[in-house]
Amino acid sequence: MCLPQLFEIKVFKEKHHSWFINQSVQSGGLLHFATPMDPLFLLLHYLIKADKEGKYQPLDQVVVD
């Protein structure tokens, strides 16, 4: 079964750098790096904020800006 995943994309943009990738050297300082991310990290800010306001709240009231 193929489940959807969330990825964090980091872009390294260096003016005068090269990268070692496998057995080759890539010139140009631009590198895109993708790492899997747990979606719960997106809710962490809201859960910390809800803890300060009171512990028992419905989810639709917790996840509000």
N, C-alpha and C positions, 0 to 999 in steps of 0.2 A: 504494500500500500504506500502510495506517495503522499506524504503530508506536506502542506505548505510550510515553509521556513521563513524566518525573519533574519536578515543579514545586516550587519553594520558595515558600511563602506568607508574606508579611510583612504584618503588620497594624499600621497607624498609628492610634493612638487618642489624639487630642488633644481637650482639653476645649473650647477656644474657638478653633477654626480652621475654615476653609473650604478647599475644593480647587477649582482650575481644571481642568475635564475637558472637552476639546474646546473648544467655544465657550460653555460655561455654567459657572456657579459652583454647586458643591454645598455646602450648609451641613451642619453636623454634622461632627465631627472624626474619623469612622471611615472608613478607607480600606483595602481589601484589595488587595494588589499581588502578582501571580503572575509568577514568572520561571522559564524553563526551567533545569534543573539537570542537570549531567552526573553519572550514577550513580557514576562512579569517585571522586568526592569523598567518598562514603560509605565507600569502602575505604581512603582515604588514611591514616587513623589506624592501621589494622591493618597496612598495608604498612610504615609508618615503624617501628612496634613490632617487626615481624618482622625488619627490617633490623638492629636492635640485637641480636637473639637469634641471628641466623645467616641467611645469604642463601637457602639452599636448603631449603625446607620445603613440604610439601603444603598446598594451599589450605585444606583442612578444619582444619588445625592453626593456620593463620594467622588465620582469621576466627573467633576464640573470645574471649569476654570472660572 
